[in-house]
Amino acid sequence: MRKHKSNMTKSEFAQHAGISRRTLARWCKEQSNVLRVLHVKPTARVLNPIAILFLCDYFCVDRPEFLKNIKLSIRI
C-alpha cells in the first residue's frame, strides 16, 4: 500500500501505466523540459502530483484514483 497519497515514485507510476521503468525513462527524457518546469529533476525518483497528471494526460494513461478529480491545464 502506498504511504504518500500525493506523490508517486517513478516505479509506481510505471507499474500503474503498465510500462517498464525504462520506457518511463524515455517518456521523461522526451518531456524533460516540461518536467523541469514542474520541478522534477531528471534524477528524481518521486513524481509530484502535477507531474503525474501531466504524464497521464500527455501519454493517455488513466489517472491514479487519488488524482481523478483534479483538473490540469498546461500549454506546451
Buried (B, 14 or more C-beta within 10 A) or exposed (E): EEEEEEBBBBEBBBBBBEBEEEEBBEBBEEBEEBBEEBEBEEEBEBBBBBBBBBBBEBBEBEBBEBBEEEEBEEEE
